Amino acid sequence: MAPPRSFVWTRRIVLTLLTVFALLPVYVMLSGSVKPLEDTLGEWTWIPDSFTLRPYVDIWETVPLARYFMNSLIVAGAATVCSVVIAVFAAYAVSRYRFRGKRVFTVTILSTQMFPGILFLLPLFLIFVNIGNQTGIALYGSRGGLILTYLTFSLPFSIWMLIGYFSSIPRDLDEAAMVDGCGPLGALFRVVVPAAVPGIVAVAVYAFMTAWGEVLFASVMTNETTRTLSVGLKAYATENNVYWNQVMAASLVVSVPVVAGFLLLQRYLVAGLTAGAVK
């Protein structure tokens, strides 16, 4: 039965408005990034009076954007790999085995999502500083410390999400693999992991996006050498001027990895987020 014509037109109008609402900031950044600096400091115009690609060249010279880009790539990549690896083992153990404290463990990792991240900022800062003073291991101001920081709030969600996904995979597959001679790890890597690729990809995308765009912890836990993109973008604002055209150009450039990855993996992401919802 076809839907009423009024419903079809209402849906089209709503989707059009939502599309315009979502794309309008992107257009503002794009149009501002191809304007000379003096045009961005004057009255705003929707269509640039002058067109230039110079801001896309200057963004690499005004601030050390390449170093910030590399720091973000290393930190986000390492946090993603660690989150996926640890979450796979933890979720497999919870979904397949019974052990004392299982319910407490699952409730604990879920309850950590109830607290805002800013509550963990000062405790983590003090922990890292004390570890550095007592052991000489420099966690504060280092990439390793920032990776550990991101694991504190990406790992619990990753584990919880994979628990639901692994639980939706029949245990008969594990038993069949063990009958064929596989051990628990063999069944995990040869049977469960291939079947759980959409869920693992969804966890990886979530962990990467969380680490890539995080600002609060990166602004406190890093220094000039280990600064990431999310914090480094504010360097375009100096005491004498704000390079608005370069800010918008840099914002578009640093968004490319996340947007490209999302477009390439959206099929797995949607399947991973919806899997396990209905058994």
N, C-alpha and C positions, 0 to 999 in steps of 0.2 A: 504494500500500500504506500503510495507516494505521499510525502509530507505536504501539508497545506502550503500554498504559495506565500502566505503571510509569514510562515515560519522560515521558508527559504530566504526571503528577502531580509528578514530580521537577522538571520544568521550571517548573511553576506555583509550587511551594514556593520554588525558588531565586529566581525573578523577584520573588515577593512579599517575600522577605527582602531582596533588593537594593533594592526600592522603599522599604521601611521604612527601610533603612540610609541611603538618599539623602534621604528626606523628613524624617527625625528632626531633623537640625540646623535645617531650615527651620521646623519646628514650634516648636522651642525659641526661635528668634529671634522668631517671630510671637507666641508666648505671652508672652515676656519684654517685647516692645515695647508691650503693652497693659496692663502692670502699673504701679502707682505705684512710685516709686523705693524706698520703704521695703520693699516686698514683694520686690524683686529683691535687696536686701541681706540679707534673712533666709533662712530655710530654703526651698530650692527646692520648688515645687509645680508639678505638670504642668498643672493647671487653675487659672487665675488666680482668687484670692479676690475681687479688685476689678478692674473693667474700666474703662480710660480710654484715650482717644486723645490725651491731652495730650502724650505724648512726640513724636508726629508733628508737633506744632506747635512744641515747644520745640527740636527739633533745628536749626531754622533760626535760632534766637536764641542758643543756647548757644555755638555756633561759627559762623563765616561759611561755612556749608555751601553756600550758593548760589554764592559765589565759587569754592570748591573744585570744585563741580560744573561751572561754566563752564570752569575751567582744564582739567579732565579731558576735557571735551567737545572743546575746541579742540585740545588736544595729541593725543588719540586720533584725532580726525577728520582732522587734518592728517597725522599719521603714516600713517594708513590710505590716504589719497589718494596721498601720495608713494610709498608702498610699491607700490600697485597700478599707478600710472603707470610707474614705473621698471621694475618687474618685467615688465610687459607688453612693453615695448620690448626689454629684455634677453633675456627668454625667447624672444621671436620671432626675434631675431637668432641665438641659439644653436640653436634648433630648425630654422631654415630655411637657414642659411648656413654655409659652411665657411671658417674663417679660422685663422691661426696663433695658437696659444695657447688654442684653444677648450677643449681637454681640461684644461689647467691652470686655466682660469677656472672651469669647472664643479666641478673637484675642490676648488678654493680656497673657493668659496662653500659647498660641502657640509662641508668640514672645519671651518669656523667654528662649526658646530653642535655640535662635539665638546667645546668648551671651556665651562666654566660662566661665566655672565655676570659674576660677581664679579671675575674676572680682568681685565675691561675697565674696571672702575670707576675705579681709580686712574689708569691711563693717560688715560682720557677726561677725568677731572677736571683733570689737569695740562695736557692739551692746551687745554681750554677756558679755564683760568686764564691760560696763556701767550698765547693768542690775544687775550684781553681786555686784557692788559697791553701787548702790542705793537701792536695795531691799534685798540683801543678798542671792538671789537665784543663786546658783552656776551653771551656764550654761557652762562657759568655763572650759575645763578639765573634764567634766562629760559625762556620757553616754547619758543623756537626751539632752544636748546641741548638741551632735553629731547626735542624731536621728532627732532633728529639722533641723539640717543642711542638712541632706540627703533628708528630705522632700521637701526642697526648690527646688531641681532639679529633684526628682523622681515623685513628685505629679503632676506637670503640664503635663508631658507626659502621666501619668496614666489617668488623667481626659480626655485629648484629645483623647486617644485611646478608652476609654470606651464610650465616646460620639458617636463615629462612630459605635461602636458595638451595643449600645442600640438603635441607630437610625435604624439599620437594623432589629430590632425585631418589628413585626407588633404591632401597637397600639390597634388593635382589641383584643389582649390578655389582655391588661390592662382593656379595657372596659368590656370584658366578666367577668373578676374577680370582677370588681366593681358591675356589675349587680348581681353577686352571693353574694354580701354583703361585699366585701373587701374594705377597704379604700386605699388611695394612698400607704401607707407603706405596707399594706397587699398585694397589687398587686405587689409591688416591690419585696418583699421577697418570695412570693409564686409563682410568675409567671415569672417576668423579670430576677431575679437572677438565678434561675435554668436554664433558657434558655441561660444565658450569662456566664455559667461556663467556657467555653474555653477562652473568653476574659478576665475574672477575673483572671484566672490562668496565662495567658500571662502577665498581669500587675504585678501579684505577683512575677513571675520569674524575670521580668525586675527589679523591685524594689529591690529584694533580691540580685541579681547579682551586681547591681550598688553599693549597700551599702557594700557588702562583699569584693569587690576588690578595693574600693576607697582608694587612698593613700594621695592625696594633703591635703584635709581637715582633715583627720585623723592624719596626722603628725603635724598639727598646733593646732587642737582643743582638743587633748588628752594629758595626762601626763603618768607617769610610771604606775599608777594604772589602768587607763582606756584605755591603748594602745590596738589597734586592731592588727589582724594578718598581714595585709598588711604593717603596719609600724614595727611590732615586728620582722619580718624576717630579718631586717637589723642588729639586735642585734647579729647575727652570725658572723658579721664582727667586729673584735676587733682591737685595735691598733697594736697588735703583729701578728695576724693571721686572716685568713678568712677560716671558716669551710665550704668549698665548698660542701663536701659530705652531711653535715647536712642541708645546704641551699636547696639542691636539694631534699633531703628526706622530709624536712618540706614543700617544695612547692608542692610535690605530695600529702602529707597528707592533707593539707588545701584545695586542689582542690577537694577532694572526695565529700564533701557535695554538691557543685555546680554541679559537673558532674553527681552524682547520681540523684539529683533532676531534672536535665535536661533530663536524660534518662527516668525517670519515667513519666515526664509530657510533653514530646516532642509532643505527639499526641494533647494535649490540646493547647500547645504553637503554633503549626503550624496553627491549626484551629482558634485560637484567633487572630493571626497576619494577617490572610488572610480574616477573616470575615468582612463584611461591605465594602470590596473593590468594589464589584459589587452588585448593587441592582436590 
